[in-house]
Amino acid sequence: MKLVVIILAGGKGTRIKSILLDTPKVLAPISNKVFLDWIILWINSWELSLKPEVIISTGHGHDKVHEYSQKIRYQHIRTIRESRSLGTFGAAAFVAAKTKADHYLILNGDTIFSIDMQEAFLQYQKFNYEPLLILKRSSNCDRYGGYSQLGKKWFPTTYNCQAISLGACFTSYNDLKERWNALCPNILFSASTIESNIDRELMMDSDFIGLKPINGYLLPESNMFIDIGIPISLKKAQKTIPKILSI
């Protein structure tokens, strides 16, 4: 069984461009390292029973990300470039169609949080490998994707939310393809047709998860979580990320 971690790092980082200029978010300086270094340390700390392959889905700043990963010799990491912005679901589908594996963990390339990922993966197995979204309990969904529970499943919402998405989702190749075919029945699930034929950005929250409710792995509100998507968060990350990784 093969597991691939897809790091979604193709965005332009518009909200933080005033600080990073042309530096991709995934290479943002964080406490004497770049953010990608912290992500790799984070992934290596999970102690998963199934050692994953890591693929960085790039777009804006691809050359810099690729060159850095080669320079540091992250040999278990590949970069796959989208020639135009496909959105988070579009990018994940593009990578999966290009590198078929049994299972994927799709991660936003600007977030890190405290978690026992092996326990989350075991929960994914208990749900018979149906898609599993990692959530954090919160009633404030002004900035992050809000979710509410319906029975045992979770669905995206813009009001009365009970949790926020942490931008991490386990899914099988089959479920990824099935949801793609339901959303885009006229676009073959292949890398070339996905990249050439979608006419808008497709997003994980609204287009992948929004098709039907999803299983959730709910973390407590006190759980440590940081993203670096806006200036104040980037500043906070300088101290928070080393705390999360206990470094």
C-alpha positions in Angstrom: 0.0 0.0 0.0 1.4 3.4 -1.0 0.7 6.7 0.7 1.6 10.0 -0.9 1.6 13.4 1.0 0.7 16.2 -1.4 1.8 19.6 -0.2 -0.3 22.3 -1.9 2.2 25.1 -2.5 1.1 26.6 -5.8 -0.6 29.8 -4.7 0.7 33.3 -5.2 0.6 34.3 -1.5 -1.2 37.5 -2.4 -2.0 38.5 1.2 1.6 38.2 2.3 3.3 39.4 -0.8 4.1 42.8 0.8 6.5 40.9 3.1 7.8 37.9 1.1 7.9 39.8 -2.3 8.7 37.0 -4.9 9.6 34.3 -2.3 7.0 31.5 -2.3 5.2 31.0 1.0 6.6 27.5 1.4 10.1 29.1 1.5 9.2 31.9 4.0 11.8 32.4 6.7 10.7 30.9 10.0 13.1 31.0 13.0 16.4 30.4 11.1 14.8 27.9 8.7 12.4 28.1 5.8 8.9 26.9 6.1 9.5 23.8 3.9 12.2 22.6 6.4 9.6 22.8 9.2 7.1 20.9 7.1 9.6 18.1 6.5 10.5 18.0 10.2 6.8 17.8 10.9 6.1 15.0 8.5 9.1 13.1 9.8 7.8 13.4 13.4 4.6 11.6 12.6 6.1 8.1 12.9 3.6 6.7 10.5 3.6 2.9 10.1 3.4 3.5 6.3 6.4 5.7 5.2 5.0 8.3 2.7 6.3 9.8 -0.4 6.2 13.6 -0.5 5.1 15.6 -3.5 5.0 19.4 -3.5 2.4 20.7 -5.9 3.8 24.0 -7.2 2.8 26.8 -9.5 4.0 30.3 -8.6 7.6 30.1 -7.7 8.1 26.6 -8.9 11.8 27.1 -9.9 12.7 28.4 -6.5 11.0 25.6 -4.6 12.4 23.0 -6.9 16.0 24.4 -6.7 15.8 24.6 -2.9 14.5 21.0 -2.5 17.4 19.8 -4.7 20.0 22.0 -2.8 18.9 20.6 0.5 18.8 17.1 -1.0 15.3 16.2 0.1 15.6 13.1 -2.0 12.3 11.6 -1.0 10.5 14.8 -2.3 9.3 15.5 -5.8 7.9 18.7 -7.2 5.1 18.7 -9.7 4.2 21.9 -11.4 0.8 23.1 -12.6 1.2 25.4 -15.6 -1.9 27.4 -14.5 -3.8 27.8 -11.3 -6.1 24.8 -10.8 -7.2 25.5 -7.2 -6.6 23.1 -4.3 -8.8 20.3 -5.5 -7.6 20.8 -9.1 -4.0 20.6 -8.0 -4.6 17.5 -5.9 -6.4 15.7 -8.7 -3.7 16.7 -11.1 -0.9 15.2 -8.9 -3.0 12.1 -8.2 -3.7 11.5 -11.9 0.0 11.9 -12.6 1.3 9.7 -9.8 -1.3 7.1 -9.0 -1.0 5.8 -5.4 -3.4 4.0 -3.1 -3.9 6.8 -0.6 -3.1 10.5 -0.3 -2.8 13.0 2.6 -3.5 16.4 1.0 -2.0 19.3 3.0 -2.2 23.1 2.7 1.3 24.3 2.1 1.1 27.1 4.7 -0.2 25.3 7.9 1.3 23.2 10.7 -0.5 21.9 13.8 -0.1 19.5 16.7 -1.5 16.0 15.9 -0.9 12.3 16.3 -1.0 11.6 12.6 -0.7 7.9 13.1 -3.9 7.9 15.2 -5.6 10.0 12.5 -4.5 7.5 9.8 -5.8 4.6 11.9 -9.1 6.4 12.1 -9.1 6.8 8.3 -8.6 3.0 8.1 -11.5 2.4 10.5 -13.7 4.4 8.2 -12.8 2.0 5.4 -10.5 4.6 3.8 -13.4 7.0 3.1 -12.2 10.6 2.9 -11.2 12.0 6.4 -10.9 15.7 7.0 -8.8 16.9 10.0 -10.8 19.6 12.0 -10.3 21.7 15.0 -13.3 22.6 17.2 -14.1 26.3 16.9 -17.2 28.5 16.5 -15.3 31.2 14.7 -15.0 30.4 11.0 -14.4 34.0 9.8 -11.0 33.2 8.3 -10.9 29.4 7.9 -13.3 27.0 6.3 -16.2 26.4 8.7 -17.8 23.0 9.3 -20.8 21.6 11.1 -21.7 18.0 11.9 -24.7 16.2 10.4 -25.1 12.8 12.0 -21.6 11.4 12.0 -20.4 13.4 9.0 -19.2 16.9 8.5 -20.1 19.5 5.8 -18.8 23.0 5.0 -20.8 25.9 6.2 -20.5 29.7 6.5 -22.7 30.1 9.7 -23.2 28.3 13.0 -19.9 26.4 12.4 -18.7 23.9 15.1 -15.2 23.4 13.7 -12.6 24.7 11.2 -10.7 22.8 8.6 -7.0 22.5 9.2 -6.3 22.0 5.5 -5.5 18.3 5.8 -7.5 15.5 4.3 -6.9 11.8 3.8 -8.4 10.2 0.7 -8.0 7.2 -1.5 -7.1 7.5 -5.2 -10.5 5.9 -5.9 -12.5 8.4 -3.9 -10.5 11.3 -5.4 -11.3 10.1 -8.9 -14.9 9.3 -8.0 -15.6 12.8 -6.7 -13.7 14.3 -9.7 -15.9 12.4 -12.1 -19.1 13.4 -10.2 -18.0 17.1 -10.4 -16.5 17.1 -13.9 -18.1 14.2 -15.8 -16.9 15.6 -19.1 -13.2 15.9 -18.1 -11.2 12.7 -18.1 -9.3 12.0 -14.8 -5.9 12.3 -16.4 -3.1 14.9 -15.8 -3.2 16.3 -19.4 -7.0 16.7 -19.6 -7.3 18.1 -16.0 -4.7 20.7 -16.7 -6.0 21.6 -20.1 -9.8 21.6 -19.7 -11.0 22.9 -16.3 -12.4 26.4 -16.7 -12.1 27.5 -13.1 -10.2 26.8 -9.9 -11.6 23.9 -8.1 -11.3 23.9 -4.3 -11.1 21.2 -1.6 -13.7 22.7 0.7 -16.4 23.7 -1.8 -15.8 21.2 -4.7 -14.3 18.1 -3.2 -15.9 18.0 0.3 -18.9 20.1 -0.7 -20.1 17.3 -3.0 -21.3 15.2 0.0 -20.6 15.2 3.8 -17.3 13.8 4.9 -15.8 11.9 7.9 -14.0 14.2 10.4 -11.1 13.8 12.8 -11.8 16.4 15.4 -9.1 18.0 17.5 -9.8 20.1 20.6 -10.1 23.9 20.4 -6.9 24.2 22.5 -4.9 22.3 19.9 -1.9 24.3 18.6 -2.3 25.4 14.9 -0.7 28.0 12.8 -0.8 29.2 9.2 1.5 31.7 7.6 -1.0 33.2 5.1 -1.2 36.7 6.5 1.5 39.0 8.0 0.4 38.7 11.7 0.3 34.9 11.4 3.8 34.8 9.8 5.1 36.9 12.7 3.4 34.6 15.2 4.7 31.5 13.5 8.3 32.4 14.4 7.7 31.2 17.9 4.7 28.9 17.5 6.1 26.5 15.0 9.2 25.5 17.1 6.8 25.0 20.0 4.5 22.7 17.9 7.5 20.6 16.9 9.1 20.9 20.4 12.3 22.3 19.1 
